[in-house]
């Protein structure tokens, strides 16, 4: 788990100014308690086609959430953190050529006490330029969010795609390694947003 968290910390602080923002639907507030976060994190059965999960998301709340988040980055002090969920998935491509690395995605979901706290975290997370295998290029992700940035760094690298978005009080980060397009990333992002919105409205 610490490897996952360190990987996310590096990635989330390395997103470039390649931005795509859209306004939310103006509906009810979206924020999650730790219990809601546990229900919102995807299960094996709910994962989109092509993705396989470990079915073992880690969810913490309150002081423990802040402690774990601060172990990744001091930017977590940007707002009062209520809950944090993390997990990783791999893409079970059939007939993968021998020696070809398996695409993976690492997910972190942060829920803050207020939208202002989430906005501050989003701003901090996206304050540095992407680093890695070549210049970052913007990705087109079709999702309704209050803020969103998506990028790609060629066809290989430790983090070849990245999506960070905010839905009211919730910040979602998806980092994909060995993902060569948005074909697999976008459905996973949509699933996460749908589950967060549904649980917040329950």
N, C-alpha and C positions, 0 to 999 in steps of 0.2 A: 504493500500500500504506500509506503514512503516513497518508493520509486515512482509510482503514479503521481503522487502529490508533487514531488520535485519536478517531474516532467511537465506537469501542468503549470507550475510556477514559472519555469523558464519560458514556456510557450505563451502564457497569458501576458507576460511582460514584454513580449517581443512582437506584438502585432503592429503592423504598419498603419499609416494613415489612409489606407485603401478602404473607403467607407461606403456603405449603403445603408441609409436610415429610412425608416418608415414610421408613420404615426400609428399608435395602437388604436383599438376600436372604441376607446372611450367608455368601456363597460365597467363592471365591478372591479374593485381592487384585486390585484394578484399578488399574494404573498403566502408563504407556507410555514407552518410549524414543523417541528421535527417529525411528528407523527404523519403529517400530510406529506412531507418529503419522502418518507419511507414508502408510502403508497404511490407517490408520483414517479419514483424511479422505475424504469421499465423492468418487467419480469421477462423470463425466457419466452413465455407464451406471447407476450405483447410486442417483442422485437420485430422490426420490419424485415421483410424477406431479405435473405443474404447475410444477416447479422446473427452472431451467436454471442450470448452473454455468459458471464460467470455466475449469474443468479445470486450474487453476493454483494450487493451495493452496500457501501458503508455510509451510514447516516448518523450525524451527531448534531446536538443542539446546544444553545446557550454558551457557557464559558468553554466547554469542550470544543465546540465548533470554532470559536474564535481562536483558541489555542492552536488547533490544527491548521487553521487558515493562516495564522501568523507564522507558523513553521514553514509555510510556503513563501509568503511575501508580507511585508509590513503594510501593504496597500489595503489589507483587510480592515485596518483601523478607519477606513474611509467612512464607514457607517456601522450602526449596531447590527451585528450578524445574529440572526435568529436560528438558522439551520443550514447545514451543509451536507450534500450528498455527492458521493464519488463512485464511479464504476468504470470498467473497461470492457470492450467488446472486440471480437474479431470477425472478419468477413469470410464465411465458409465457401469460397469460390470452388466450384467443382472442376476437376481436371486441371489444377494449377500446375504449370510447368515446374519440373524438378529444380530446386534451388531458388525459385522465385519467392521473395519474402511475402508473408501473409499480411494483408492490410489490417490495421487495427485502429480503434478509436478510443480515446480516453475522455471521459465526461466528468465535469464538475458543475454542480448546481448550487448556487448560493442564494439564500433568501434573507433579505434585510428587513429591519423594522419599518423602514420608510422607502419610498421611491427615491428620495433625495440621497439616501445612503447607497442605494444601488447605482444611481447615476454617478456618484463620486467614485465608486469602485470601478465602474465601466470606464470612466475617464482615466483613472490611474492605470488600469490594465491595458489600455490602448495608447499609452503615452509614448511608447518607444517603437522604433522601426523594427520590422521583422528581420531576423538574422538566420542564416542557414545556407542551403545549397542554392545560391543564385538569388536574383531579385524576386521579390514577391509580386504576384499579379492578383488583381481582384477576382473574386468568384461571384457568380450570380446565384444567390439563394433566394428562392421565392417563399418568403415567410413573413407574416405580419408581426412586427415587433416594434417597440418604441425606439430602439437603437439596435444597429447590427453592423458588424464588420466581418467580412469573409475574404480569405486570401489563399493562394496556392504558391508553392515554391518548386515548380517543375514536376518531374515524375518520380522523384525519389528523395529521400532525406529523412531524418528523424521525425520531423513534422512537416509533411508535404501539403497538408491542408489545415486550415484553422477557421473556426467560426465562433465568434463571441457575440452574444446578443442579450438585450434586456427586455423583459416583459414586466413592466411596473416595478415591483420590489424584488424581482428575481433576475439574477444574472446566470446565463447558461454558457458554458465553454465546452466546445467539442474540438479535440485535436486528433487529426488522423495521420497515421504514418503509412507510407506506401499506397496512398490513395491518389489515383491519377486523374480523377474528375469529380464532379459534384454528384454523379449518379448514385453513389452509395451514401454520401454525406447528407444530402438534402433530406431524404426520407427519415433518417435518424434525427436530424434537427427538428423536423416537423413533428415527429412522434413525441419528443421531449417537450416541446412547447404545448402540444395538445394535452398531454398528461398533466403538466403543471397548471394549465388553465382549468382543466376539468376538476382537479383536486382542490384548487383554490376556490372554486365555485360550489363545492359540495357542502 
